[in-house]
Amino acid sequence: MESLTERLLLRKITIADKPWIYQGLSHEDVIKYYGVSYDSLEATQVQMDWFESLEREGTGIWWAICSTDNNTFYGAGGLNSLSEKHRKAEVGFWLLPEHQGKGIMTEAMPLILEYGFRKLQLHRIEGIVESENEACKKAVEKLGFTYEGTMRECEIKNGRFINLDIYAMFAQL
């Protein structure tokens, strides 16, 4: 899928995006609330392989989020943990720090959600957000996700247990 908004292009992630993926997933402001991080361009290949495996295995799809002329890489977003049986997936998203707070997420996310609900025929899309990530929680609520609860001390990050808040959105019948 390639999708356009007035100022954004969502396109397939390619190997040419690897330096941008590394820039984002090694930056302290991005990885603060993100599940992975990389300390070298070479190590970032793990993430590139993961992007490819999602489509190959049918467990999701992620896109590069760029300017409409494809000259500026803003970040990445998509669906993972896709279950055809249960017709659900988890949405994920990150932006390079210089592009945060500019409404990019709220412009790109509806395209991702529409793809999930219309193309993949999902019934439920989940957003799992670290409880301390107030900006992300406000953004998913603004997009229409409903808070469902908190999984307390369910993961270890940086040597301590963290809480995760669960949000969900359902297909409009």
Secondary structure as UniProt FT lines:
FT   STRAND          3..4
FT   STRAND          8..12
FT   HELIX           15..17
FT   HELIX           18..24
FT   TURN            25..26
FT   HELIX           28..31
FT   TURN            32..33
FT   TURN            41..44
FT   HELIX           45..57
FT   STRAND          61..67
FT   TURN            68..69
FT   STRAND          73..83
FT   TURN            84..87
FT   STRAND          88..95
FT   HELIX           97..99
FT   TURN            100..101
FT   HELIX           104..114
FT   HELIX           115..119
FT   STRAND          124..130
FT   TURN            131..132
FT   HELIX           134..142
FT   TURN            143..144
FT   STRAND          146..157
FT   TURN            158..159
FT   STRAND          160..170
//
